[in-house]
Amino acid sequence: MSKTLRSLRQQRLIELLVERRKQAGLSQAVLADKLGRYQSVVAAIESGGRRLDVVEFLELAEVLGFDPHEILDLVRATPRRPA
C-alpha cells in the first residue's frame, strides 16, 4: 500500500471537505466549535497535514450535512496516481 497523505485521493477529499464547509457557511473556527475541537485541528486537516479517521469523517458529515457515501464515491473516482 502506498503512502496516502499527499496522494491525489487525499487532496480530493480535502477539496471536497473544504467545499462542503464553505457551502454550509461555516468558518474553520465555527466548525471546530461544533466538533468540540480546536480551529488548528480543522486547519491541519484542510491543509493536508493531518488525516481523518473514519469516525471523524462521519462526524464531519453529520455537522456539515453531507452524505459520506457521496464524498467517498467522488474520492474513489479520483485516480490513484497522476496520469
Residue pairs with C-beta under 8 A, 6 or more apart in sequence:
2 80
4 10
4 51
5 48
5 51
6 48
7 80
8 78
8 79
8 80
8 81
8 82
9 75
9 76
9 78
9 80
10 48
10 51
11 48
12 74
12 75
12 78
13 52
13 71
13 75
14 45
14 46
14 48
16 71
16 74
16 75
17 45
17 46
17 60
17 64
17 71
18 46
20 60
20 64
20 66
20 71
21 28
21 31
21 46
21 64
23 64
24 31
24 64
24 65
26 34
26 64
28 39
28 42
28 43
28 46
29 39
29 42
31 42
31 63
31 64
32 38
32 39
32 40
32 41
32 42
34 63
35 41
35 42
35 59
35 60
35 63
41 50
44 50
45 51
45 52
52 60
57 68
58 68
61 67
61 68
61 71
